[in-house]
Amino acid sequence: MAVERLQHHHAHEGLELLAANDGQLGVELRRGRLLHALHDRVEQLRERHGVESQLVNHAPGIALTTAQETQVLHIGSEALANIGRHAGATQAWVSLMLHDGQVEVRVEANGRGLPEAAAKSPVAAGHHGIEIMRDRARRLGGKLDLRPR
């Protein structure tokens, strides 16, 4: 069982977006639509993998730029996709929180969790998505934490 968390410290305007998909999601994701888009990803996890999922917003009125929302969406989407593909989970939870001016997106599941080797060296273990999520978090001035529930 792993918790994938993004802590957003001091956001930068006009972040460079990664990967070809970003343009597509950037069009889909308009400012203020992060919760709606995350909800759609939670529903996709339920429909595609049978994982009962819940999204909880503990940060109403959160203000992020469109670029920041897009990056957060990509991180959350990858975390949920990993749960569907690898965790063998039956339940997943996504929480959006605000702590001392920091945005936290927590994605949790009751599945197998991440192998220790993948957590320490994701690329060497063939888990490129984890390194991409870490890079996205760094670009936002945050970090990605992987740990047991």
Disulfide bonds with the S-S distance in Angstrom:
none
